[in-house]
Amino acid sequence: MASVSTNFDKEEHYERVAKKCIEDGHKVPTYGFLFLLEISEVSRTLSHELVRQEQGFYKVQASQRYIKMNEFSYTTPIDVKEMSVPVRVHGLTVDMYYQDIHSIIEQYYDGCLQSGIKPEIARYVLTNATHTKLHVAANLEALMRFGNMRCCSLAQPEMQELAWEIKYAIAEVNPYLGSLIVPMCEKLGYCVDSRSCKKAISKEEAFKILNATRN
């Protein structure tokens, strides 16, 4: 026979039990915490990367096919923000900035719509920098795994910024659960990436120390 334990009606009791299980290495509680996230003002480049996060992630993204880009906005990587490049236009060479390119794209896109071109066709001119919006549902286990990879200083800057924002947003709701979303080096105590930023010791160094303590 099944019955409901009244002990679990108390949120504090449930959190205490879940915390103990997580600290003891049991993952089951991390699958039970589900978070709904609204992600906006991020590039299509980021959303394409986010597609790779499959297990435990459920995503709905704003469609460029049906939604007109009335508010044209885009992400500007700091590396190219002040950079100009000579571009050939109708036989003339013009020094153009990143912002100039997107200004031209916006004008062309708007012109297509005004000429009766459907958004599903006009969108072909848009770049991966164009902003998009997503609604994401993810369990804690998926977000912890996401943080391990994307909170890392070697992650793509925009994705790294998003990962830390998600961590802080969850920490506002529950500080303990937010504290579980950390870079891989903080989780393991050493870096597993061959491109290490040197903020943590390497895996090889960690194992040397471990073997030295065993001898």
Disulfide bonds with the S-S distance in Angstrom:
none
